[in-house]
Amino acid sequence: RLLDLFYVPLGVCFVASQYVESDFLVMLQFYNDGHMEFFWLSAAIFIVAQIAYTGLFVTLYCDKYEDRYAVITFLVVLPFGQFVPALIWLQSYRWKWLDNIFKRCGLTRA
């Protein structure tokens, strides 16, 4: 049972990182092959997903704070937006070490 609690979250993080990597590789292939329409479409979808995932994070964890704090949090999390679903899932386990990190950053689940 303990191994399941370790390997499942580790596997989810690995899959999430592979998802982001494959998106970049596909965009790079479109660019290298000269398929600029598909490159720009893929880039736009990726950017919209980044913004949406980051907005989800801010909505869940910065609801009670002032707007300035939410904007700063949005800008800090934005480069890691694709990992937000995995982070939310990992945080749902309520591990003390992860809760402590969130508390130190001033983030609480709304």
Stockholm file with secondary structure:
# STOCKHOLM 1.0

chainA/1-110         RLLDLFYVPLGVCFVASQYVESDFLVMLQFYNDGHMEFFWLSAAIFIVAQIAYTGLFVTLYCDKYEDRYAVITFLVVLPFGQFVPALIWLQSYRWKWLDNIFKRCGLTRA
#=GR chainA/1-110 SS CHHHHHHHHHHHHHHHHHHHHHHHHHHHHHHHTTCHHHHHHHHHHHHHHHHHHHHHHHHHHSTTSCHHHHHHHHHHHGGGGGGHHHHHHHHTTCCHHHHHHHHHTTCCCC
#=GC SS_cons         CHHHHHHHHHHHHHHHHHHHHHHHHHHHHHHHTTCHHHHHHHHHHHHHHHHHHHHHHHHHHSTTSCHHHHHHHHHHHGGGGGGHHHHHHHHTTCCHHHHHHHHHTTCCCC
//
